[in-house]
């Protein structure tokens, strides 16, 4: 997407970068959204005391800071922006997350106690503020262990596993270039030859060319019963390029995709 329009990689040229106003569009959309919040929905004076649950009942949570103007930073007079960590909006958002997790966990534990045959009385553990920071700022998982007899004592504990180093990474081995009815690895020398026209080439992840399994059902003509079986199919039916997909032996002529992009001895292509 470029300037709110869908374009192909072959259409990108230096002018596309020079005249790219996607950043401007982002702030324009943000401003329009702010305008709707204030002038259309009248939420600029929304207060934390007005919080209600899904049924419209007031929420009197001990975690909610009282009498806080949630969208105070929209007028930009407080010196804080709404996306700042210490903004009223973000602070209230974390309080809502904490209240939701605790409320649902306490209900689940209470319901389990009613049907459990265990002698232990399970309860919601008290999590410290720093632990709630880990939970609300990262993709995380909370595990509980309660009622474990460890020889004269009962163990109750919990642990938080957080993912604070997640990255979306697509390596060159995960990508194929579909060109002229065949798919190539990005470092295939054919792709950088002068005679190769890549205007209609597209990049695809390698799993699009791997066999997949699906469960299909049909009615048997013999016994008139429903029969299920596994079927196998390929998402794409394009042919694999012999030079770089079928024949994986490096004859010394292939280079990594990073070498192509560096322009050391090969002219990069869009």
C-alpha positions in Angstrom: 0.0 0.0 0.0 1.3 3.4 -0.9 -0.6 6.6 -0.3 -3.7 4.6 0.4 -3.4 2.8 -3.0 -2.5 -0.8 -3.8 0.5 -0.9 -6.1 2.8 -3.7 -7.4 6.4 -3.9 -6.6 7.2 -3.3 -10.3 5.5 0.1 -10.1 7.8 1.4 -7.3 10.5 3.8 -8.5 12.5 6.6 -6.8 9.6 9.0 -7.2 7.4 6.7 -5.2 9.7 7.3 -2.2 10.1 11.0 -2.8 6.4 11.6 -3.0 5.3 9.1 -0.5 2.8 10.7 1.9 1.8 7.6 3.8 3.1 9.2 7.0 1.0 12.2 6.4 -2.0 9.9 5.8 -1.4 8.2 9.1 -1.6 11.5 11.1 -4.5 12.7 9.0 -6.5 9.5 9.9 -5.5 10.0 13.6 -6.7 13.6 13.5 -10.0 12.6 12.0 -10.4 9.8 14.6 -9.7 12.4 17.3 -12.3 14.7 15.8 -14.9 11.9 15.8 -14.2 11.1 19.5 -14.7 14.7 20.5 -17.3 16.2 18.2 -19.3 13.1 17.1 -19.2 10.9 20.2 -18.5 13.5 22.9 -16.0 11.4 24.7 -13.5 14.1 25.5 -14.8 14.3 29.0 -15.2 10.6 29.6 -14.3 9.8 33.2 -13.0 6.6 34.9 -15.9 6.9 37.4 -18.3 6.1 34.5 -16.8 2.6 33.9 -19.5 -0.1 33.4 -19.4 -3.8 32.7 -20.9 -5.6 29.7 -24.4 -5.4 31.3 -24.1 -1.7 32.0 -23.6 -2.1 35.7 -21.1 0.4 37.3 -17.6 -1.1 38.0 -16.3 -0.2 41.4 -12.9 -1.7 41.0 -10.2 -1.1 43.6 -7.7 -0.8 40.8 -9.4 2.1 39.0 -7.9 5.5 39.7 -10.9 7.6 40.6 -12.1 10.7 38.7 -9.6 10.5 35.9 -10.3 12.1 32.5 -9.4 9.2 30.2 -8.9 11.3 27.1 -7.4 14.4 28.8 -4.4 14.3 26.4 -6.6 14.9 23.3 -6.5 18.6 23.9 -2.7 18.4 24.2 -2.7 21.0 27.0 -1.3 18.7 29.7 2.1 18.3 28.0 1.5 14.5 27.6 0.4 12.7 24.4 -2.2 10.0 24.5 0.3 7.4 23.2 2.7 8.1 26.1 3.1 5.3 28.7 2.1 7.7 31.5 -0.9 9.1 29.8 -4.3 8.8 31.5 -5.5 6.6 28.6 -2.7 4.1 28.9 -2.9 4.0 32.7 -6.6 3.4 32.6 -6.2 0.8 29.9 -3.8 -1.2 32.1 -6.3 -0.9 35.0 -9.1 -2.3 32.8 -6.9 -5.2 31.7 -5.9 -6.0 35.3 -9.5 -5.8 36.5 -10.7 -8.0 33.6 -8.1 -10.7 34.3 -8.7 -10.8 38.0 -12.5 -10.8 37.7 -12.6 -13.7 35.2 -10.0 -15.7 37.1 -11.8 -15.3 40.4 -15.0 -16.4 38.8 -13.3 -19.5 37.2 -11.6 -20.5 40.5 -14.9 -20.0 42.4 -16.8 -22.2 40.0 -14.0 -24.9 40.2 -14.2 -24.9 44.0 -17.9 -25.8 43.8 -17.2 -29.0 41.8 -13.7 -29.9 43.0 -13.3 -33.0 45.2 -9.9 -31.6 46.5 -9.5 -30.7 50.2 -7.7 -27.5 49.1 -9.6 -24.2 48.8 -8.2 -22.6 45.7 -8.1 -18.8 45.6 -6.8 -16.0 43.4 -3.2 -15.3 44.3 -2.1 -11.7 45.0 0.1 -10.5 42.2 2.5 -7.6 42.8 2.4 -4.4 40.8 5.6 -5.3 38.9 4.0 -8.6 37.9 1.0 -6.8 36.5 3.4 -4.6 34.5 4.9 -7.8 32.9 1.5 -9.1 32.1 0.0 -6.0 30.6 3.1 -5.0 28.6 4.0 -8.4 27.0 2.4 -11.5 25.5 2.4 -13.6 28.6 1.1 -16.7 30.3 0.3 -17.1 34.0 0.4 -20.6 35.6 -0.9 -21.5 39.1 -0.2 -24.4 41.4 -2.1 -24.7 44.6 -2.9 -27.3 47.2 0.3 -29.4 46.7 1.3 -31.4 49.8 5.0 -31.1 50.3 5.3 -32.9 53.6 3.4 -31.1 56.4 3.0 -28.0 54.3 0.8 -27.0 51.4 2.4 -25.3 48.5 0.7 -22.4 46.7 2.5 -20.6 44.0 2.4 -19.0 40.6 4.7 -18.2 37.7 4.6 -15.7 34.8 6.1 -16.5 31.5 6.5 -13.5 29.2 7.6 -13.1 25.7 9.6 -9.8 25.6 11.8 -10.6 22.6 9.3 -11.6 20.0 10.1 -10.7 16.4 8.4 -11.3 13.1 11.2 -12.6 10.9 11.0 -13.8 7.3 14.3 -15.2 6.2 15.4 -15.5 2.5 15.0 -19.3 2.8 11.3 -18.7 3.5 10.6 -16.8 0.3 10.1 -17.9 -3.3 10.0 -15.6 -6.3 7.2 -16.6 -8.7 8.4 -15.7 -12.3 7.1 -16.9 -15.6 5.2 -19.9 -14.2 8.0 -21.2 -12.0 9.1 -20.3 -8.4 12.8 -19.6 -7.6 14.8 -18.9 -4.6 15.6 -15.2 -4.2 19.4 -15.8 -4.9 18.8 -17.6 -8.2 21.2 -16.0 -10.9 18.4 -16.2 -13.5 16.4 -13.5 -11.6 19.2 -10.9 -12.1 19.9 -11.5 -15.8 19.3 -8.6 -18.1 16.9 -10.7 -20.1 14.7 -11.4 -17.1 11.7 -9.1 -16.9 10.4 -9.2 -13.3 7.6 -6.7 -13.8 5.0 -9.4 -13.1 7.0 -11.4 -10.6 5.7 -11.8 -7.0 7.1 -13.0 -3.8 5.4 -15.9 -1.9 6.3 -17.8 1.3 7.5 -21.3 0.8 4.6 -23.0 2.6 2.3 -21.9 -0.3 4.0 -24.6 -2.3 4.0 -27.4 0.3 1.5 -30.2 0.4 -1.4 -29.7 2.8 -4.0 -32.0 4.2 -7.8 -31.6 4.6 -10.6 -33.8 5.8 -13.2 -34.4 3.1 -16.6 -36.0 3.5 -18.8 -37.7 0.9 -21.7 -40.1 0.7 -20.9 -43.6 -0.3 -23.0 -44.9 -3.2 -22.8 -48.5 -1.9 -23.9 -48.2 1.7 -25.5 -44.7 1.6 -23.4 -43.5 4.6 -21.2 -40.5 5.2 -17.6 -41.3 4.6 -14.6 -39.1 5.7 -11.1 -39.3 4.4 -7.9 -37.3 4.3 -7.2 -35.6 0.9 -3.9 -33.9 -0.1 -3.6 -30.8 -2.1 -1.2 -28.0 -3.0 -2.2 -24.3 -2.6 -0.4 -23.5 -5.7 0.3 -25.6 -8.8 3.3 -23.7 -10.2 6.5 -25.6 -11.2 9.7 -25.5 -9.1 12.7 -24.0 -10.9 15.3 -26.6 -11.4 18.2 -24.2 -11.0 17.5 -23.2 -7.4 14.7 -25.3 -5.9 15.1 -28.8 -7.3 18.9 -28.7 -7.6 20.1 -27.3 -4.3 23.8 -27.9 -5.1 25.7 -24.6 -5.1 27.9 -24.4 -8.2 29.6 -21.2 -7.0 27.5 -18.9 -9.2 24.7 -18.2 -6.6 24.9 -15.4 -4.2 22.9 -14.6 -1.1 20.1 -12.1 -1.5 22.0 -9.7 0.7 24.9 -9.7 -1.9 22.4 -8.8 -4.6 21.0 -5.9 -2.6 24.4 -4.6 -1.7 25.1 -3.9 -5.4 28.7 -5.1 -5.1 28.8 -6.8 -8.5 25.2 -7.2 -9.5 22.8 -4.4 -10.2 19.8 -4.7 -7.8 16.4 -4.9 -9.3 13.1 -3.5 -8.0 
